[in-house]
Amino acid sequence: MQFAKHLRQIGDEFRHQYLDSDDQKDKTSMLDDWRKVQTKHGQAVGGPYVAVHLRRQDFLYGHKVDVPSLNRTAEQIQPILDKYKVKKLFVATDAPVEGFFRNRI
């Protein structure tokens, strides 16, 4: 399944502008009809960044024991950035901006 074409274009522009990433370099090109795509596991190389989906808000209430603090999360992310020698980090989160940026990596 794929997102609508106009949403993919917005994402492509963002990746190009901020993450130095595009489908050709990352080997993530797709056909318009996703049902016709024949990819092999490990074919995509990905972009020069690490992406993190950092859930807080409602997820935190239902899984408080399983969700690390923002400081602990930063401690977990830093070694991954170091391991892959990556400087760019994309974070998708519902955390309050002021709380998140206080804990910059």
C-alpha positions in Angstrom: 0.0 0.0 0.0 1.2 3.6 -0.7 0.2 7.0 0.5 -1.6 9.3 -2.0 0.7 10.7 -4.7 0.5 14.3 -3.4 1.6 13.2 0.1 4.5 11.2 -1.4 5.6 14.3 -3.3 5.6 16.4 -0.1 7.6 13.7 1.7 10.0 13.5 -1.3 10.6 17.3 -1.2 11.2 17.2 2.6 13.7 14.3 2.3 15.5 16.1 -0.5 15.7 19.5 1.3 16.4 18.4 4.8 17.8 14.8 4.8 19.9 14.6 1.6 17.7 11.7 0.6 15.8 10.6 -2.6 14.5 7.4 -4.0 17.3 6.9 -6.6 20.2 7.3 -4.1 18.3 5.3 -1.4 17.1 2.6 -3.9 13.5 3.0 -2.6 11.8 3.8 -6.0 8.3 2.4 -6.3 5.9 2.0 -9.2 2.6 3.9 -9.1 0.8 0.6 -8.7 2.4 -0.9 -5.6 0.9 -4.3 -6.4 3.3 -4.6 -9.3 6.4 -3.9 -7.2 8.8 -6.9 -6.9 11.5 -6.0 -4.4 14.0 -8.2 -2.6 14.7 -7.9 1.1 17.7 -5.7 1.7 17.5 -4.0 -1.8 16.9 -0.5 -0.3 20.0 1.2 1.2 18.1 4.0 2.9 19.2 7.6 3.3 22.0 9.3 5.3 19.9 9.7 8.4 18.3 7.9 11.3 14.5 8.1 11.8 12.8 7.7 15.1 9.1 7.5 15.9 9.0 8.8 19.4 5.5 8.3 20.9 4.6 10.1 24.0 1.1 11.5 24.9 -1.6 8.8 24.8 0.9 5.9 24.3 2.7 7.0 27.5 -0.4 6.6 29.6 -1.1 3.0 28.4 2.5 1.8 28.4 4.2 3.9 31.1 6.6 1.1 32.2 7.7 0.4 28.6 8.4 4.0 27.5 11.7 5.6 28.4 12.1 9.2 29.4 13.3 11.7 26.8 16.8 11.7 28.4 16.9 7.9 28.3 15.7 7.9 24.7 18.5 10.3 23.7 21.0 8.0 25.4 19.6 5.1 23.3 19.7 7.1 20.0 23.2 8.5 20.3 25.1 5.2 20.0 23.1 4.4 16.8 24.1 7.7 15.3 27.7 7.0 16.2 27.6 3.4 14.9 26.4 4.4 11.5 28.4 7.7 11.5 25.2 9.7 10.8 24.7 13.3 11.7 21.1 13.7 10.7 18.2 12.6 12.9 14.5 12.7 11.9 12.1 12.5 14.8 8.4 12.0 14.4 6.8 12.7 17.7 3.8 14.0 19.5 5.9 15.2 22.5 5.6 18.8 23.4 8.1 20.9 21.5 9.5 22.6 24.6 10.1 19.2 26.3 11.6 17.6 23.3 14.1 20.3 22.5 15.3 20.6 26.1 16.7 17.1 25.6 18.6 17.6 22.4 21.0 14.9 21.3 
